[in-house]
């Protein structure tokens, strides 16, 4: 079973490919340091190593209550709590690694055809348009 960091590395590779296609200059993620056991400083550094783009993490220092408050203000809270079978719920190990290293992630990735996986993901990308409340 893949670790949370390994899954996030794959997500970063896909996000970078989409960003390049869309001519974006950075990635924005929702990690918050320490919010879940896999979001440690060493894991975030390992995950960010997977991309050559800057990774912006606007929530990194916020606690859970501040994030919930912000989601409510943006109007995204109700969507964020909908039950869904995403990779976080389906494949997260009971005891996630809290201190991954770049070497460990690269070793795990070497067993995968990352290029083919990214291409497969890109072939199924669905674009949605959102508008945010004025504020």
N, C-alpha and C positions, 0 to 999 in steps of 0.2 A: 504494500500500500504506500502511495506517495505521501510524503510529509506535507504539511501546510506550506512550508517554504518552497518545496519542489513544485507544488501546484501554482503557487504565486509566481515562480520563475517562468513557468509556461505562460501564465496570464500576461506577464510583462513582455514576453517575446511577441505574443499576439497583439498586445496593446501598442508595442513599438511599430509593428508592421502596419497597423491601422493608422497610427499617427503619421508615419512616413507617407502612406497613401493619401492622407488628408492634408499633408503638409503642416502638421502641428509641430510646434517647437518644444513641447514638453509633455510629460504625462502627469496627470493629477490623480492621486489615490486617496483612499479614505482611511488609511491606517492611523491608529491612535496608539502611541507607545504604551504598552502594558495593558491595553483594554482586554485583550485575550492573551492567553499564555504564549501563543506563537508570535505575538507582535513585540518582540524584544529588540533592543538596539542591534544586536548581532544578526538577528534574522532579517530586520529591515535593511541592513547594509548588504547582506547576501542577496536579497531580492533585488535591490536597486542596482547591483552589479550586472544584472541581466540586460540592462538597456544602456545605450549610449546617450539617450536623451536625459535632460534634467528631470528629476522626479520631485514634484511638488506635493507636499503632504500637509494641507492646511489644518487638519484635525490632530496632528501628531501630539500636541501637548494638552489637548482638551480632555476633560473627564467625561464619563458616560452621560451625566446629567446635562452638561453643556452641549454635547452633541445632540441629544434628544431635543433640547430647547431650540437649537439651530434648525434641526429638521422640521420641527413644528412651525417655526417662523417661515421657512422656505416652502412649506406645504408638502413635504416629502415623507413625513413621519409615518402616515398611514400605509403608504406603499412599502416603506422599509420594514414594517413589522408583519407584512403578509407572509404566511408560511409558504415556503418554496423549497423544492428539492434542488438546491444548487450544490456546487462542489463543496462548500463549507459544511453543509449538513450531511451530505452523502459520503464523503471520503475523508473526513477529518478523523485522525486516530484518537483513541481515548486519551492518550498521553502525548500531545504534540511536542516535537523538539523545540526547546527554548533557546538553544545556542548553536545554530547551524553555522557552517563555514562555507566560504566560496568553494573550497576544494571538495567538500561533501556534495554540494549542489552540482558542481561540474561532473563529479563521478556518477551521480544519479542520472543526470541529463545525458551522459555519454551512451546510456543504454537505449535512448530514444532517438527516433528520427525527427528531431525538433523542426527541421525545415518542412517536412511533409505534414506534420501536425499543424504548424502555423498556416500552411497553404490550405489545408482542409478547413481550418477555422475561418480563414478569410473568405472562402467560398460560401460560407453560410452566414456571413455578417448581415444583420438586418439593421437598417438605419431608422431611427425614430427621431422625430422633431419634438422638442419640448419648449415651452415658454415659461418663464419664471415670473412670479408676481412682482409688481413694481414695489420698491421699498426704499 
